[in-house]
Amino acid sequence: MSVWLPTSPCTPEACAGHEGDTASVPRAVLRLAAAVALILLGILGAPPVRLLPAGPRHTVVRAWSASLVRAFGIRITVHGSPGPGGGRLLVANHISWLDIPLVAAALPCRMLAKSDIRAWPVLGRLAGRAGTLFIERDRIRALPATVGTVTGALLAGDRVTVFPEGSTWCGRAQGTFRRAAFQAALDARVPVQPLRLTYLCRDGNPAGAPAFVGDDPLTASLWRIARARGVRAEVMLLPRIPPGRYAHRRDLAAAAQRAVAGAWTAPPAPDPLPGIPAQPATPSATDRDSANRPPASVHHWVSSSPAAASSLRTPS
């Protein structure tokens, strides 16, 4: 692993345990089988879906993505408004590989992901067919070309999601937003929309099961999530930062990070999305299939009160 790559202080042992109820082994197996079936359906259906007009295509992508998250027994709540169409850079905190379908369930977009994902069984092919943009994180010299690719996608009217922390955190704290991707928004003169992602237990505390951190293998993460019960995922679509407000990517990145961090205690008013009704807001990877490899966890969660249950619910 290159020394310049960002890491987080999270480890599976310290951060990814599930303290709530657990699903039986047969139920967990059924959840995994449902998820695999949906992924295979996505691979087979991706080529014809990409031929659809933007409206119907986004509807299909949102429905499929929400179904994939729900297959693991996770309920979804979305707060805020997606706003008008057009190119924009979506930036979010990063907790899990589940973040990708979770964001797509709220706001269909193209993802910027590490090139390692291409080699993941089944998921890699699906990511490629979904229009994912890949970045070679170990080659800093490839960064300008990646920024140029993202700029081109934004100029073409695409929404592109990046996770500027550059590493997964367990959700109890947040990393520093790296600046490079924000240059694409400046070059394309498009808005930046911050998103806050949260996974919670029934009692409102952060759920550890979805966290994909440290040297956590993908297979272990899949099984841990399939066994967890009572987990809900929340997406906060925060106000967009209009183009021209900040002239330097450093300032733009800092503003987006403040917005995401502030969503813990000052969420936006809920605004319903088609298919995923909003609920009252809650205050709130480097080696193959592994995330980054940091030292032991030393951070703590800022407590919050629980949100109401979403109407998109899978029995758990």
PyMOL commands that set and color helices and strands:
alter all, ss='L'
color gray80, all
select helices_A, chain A and resi 12-15+25-50+54-71+99-106+115-119+123-129+140-155+180-188+218-227+249-262
alter helices_A, ss='H'
color red, helices_A
select strands_A, chain A and resi 75-79+88-92+110-114+133-135+159-162+192-200+232-237
alter strands_A, ss='S'
color yellow, strands_A
deselect
rebuild
show_as cartoon
